[in-house]
Structures are given as structure tokens and as C-alpha cells.
């Protein structure tokens, strides 16, 4: 798509940071907008932010994404993730631009049986057309955002991501899961990590590149964008500790060890066969993506065996 112009809402977030980076590399003209520049719960604010730029696509990665806080304030979760999504889609549609709404694996119930050895298929991971069934307020609010986006623009692109990790860290979460694990491991703390919640980790630099490629091809509908393969949080943490050479034991524990206000799906793994078909190739597996992330963050040297450059 020649002359593509992309407006990005949520530009200061973990995914937004890497979308900005990849857009610069691809020489895509990008208008990065953070909360300071636009309030998505106010339609007029969105309209004013986009009016002069005249985008060909608007990526909405702005969200209230603190899962437990959403349980405490469901009205705010629905206001930001639902009404905000509708405002963005309406404003974008009025400009004859493509709406891209960033959603989540938490729209699913987690009832599917987890796979063995991380091999995903339609029986143990969620396909784009599987029936949603969120088990927490955050998932409900993001599913509302999906529906409201498509009400305003039926040909919108919905991209579902999961368990994000990127160099910028998540605003409001104090980094990301990997950094929390490595900090504790570096301090010599024995690690106990949940081993009964299965998911598909997503390296934000890989997701950013895939999302912009989908935008360039003017894709529509729902597409799952994660690194292939899946694991439990225990397996994810164990690999991070292994790759960094930290000599700290990691012990698997049930999720009941760490009660949370919001329920989490037991298996929210996303199947990415459609993404592979659209792009003509799969993203790198999560293990390779994790090594690339650890290299980028300086946790392992770039010349280490198996290290990847981004």
C-alpha cells in the first residue's frame, strides 16, 4: 500500500512503542498519540486528533489493561475498552480509513484442554471464529470493544495478542513478567510460578511487524497475532532463567497459590495458522523470540549461541 499513513493510539504503551519503532524502519508515516494527546472516551477528542493527519489506518492499542483493577472498576473498563473503541472506529470510519483494534486472548473462557509439548491445533488452542466467553471484566470489556468496533466499521481489523513482553514494559504494571522474574532471580529469591495457566507469549516487536504488515495488505476480520507455540507461566519463567544462566530453582505451583481478584482462563492459547497464511510465513517461535528479547535488553550477550538480533 503506497503512501500509507498510520495513526497510533496508545503509542506510549509496550506494544505502541514497538509499532512506532517498526513503522520508522518501514518508512511508514506514523502519527503517535498517547493519552496526553487524545482521550479516546471523548469522540470529539479523537476526531480532533485525527482530522489534520488524514490517516489511511488507525491502530487503537489504547486500553485499560490492568486486569485486577478492571474488576474493581468495571464501569471504567467498559468506558475505555468499549466506548473508547467505538469512538475511535466512528472517527476513523468518517475519514474512510481502516480501523485496527488491538484485543486480547482474555476474550476466551479457557475451557479447551491445554496441548502437550506446546503443539497447538484447533482442539487445544483458540481459532479466530471460536465462540468467546470471557471470565473477567477485562475480557468482557475488550470483547465489547471488538463488537463496537465492527458495528462502526464492519471491515475493521481486530488483532488479538496475548501475554505481551517488550523492551518498553507495560505502563502501570512496572515492566513485564520476564523482568519481574529476572529481578527476583537476580536477588537469589527462589521462584514459584503458576503452572496451570497456558498461554501464547507475544514479543511486541514481532507483533508490531505483523500488525503493520496486515495493515499494508488491508486485511480485515479477526486475526490472532502471537508467537507460535505455547507454554505455562512456569515454563516461560524457566526458559528465561535458563537462557540468562541464573542458578535459581523455579518451582511450579497451582494458580490458587496466588489468588487474584480477576479470574484467569486456564488455557487462552491463540492459534496463529491464519496469520501464517496471510503473511506467507510464521512468526518465530516464542522460545526464539524470548532469546531475542533477552539479547535486546542486554540480559544475554548478542554473540551468545542462539541469540537473535531484532
Secondary structure, DSSP 8 states (H G I E B T S, - for coil): -TT-EEEEETTTSHHHHHHHHHHHHHT-EEEEE-TTT--TT-HHHHHHHHHTT--SEEEE------HHHHHH-HHHHHIIIIIHHHHHHHHHHHTT-EEEEEEEGGGS---S---STT---TTTSB-TTS----SSHHHHHHHHHHHHHHHH-TT-EEEEE-SEE-TT-BTTTTB-HHHHHHHHHHTT--EEEE-S-EE--EEHHHHHHHHHHHHHTT--EEEE-S-SS-EEHHHHHHHHHHHHT----EEEE-GGGS--SS---SB--B--HHHHHHHTS----HHHHHHHHHHHTTSS-TTSTT----
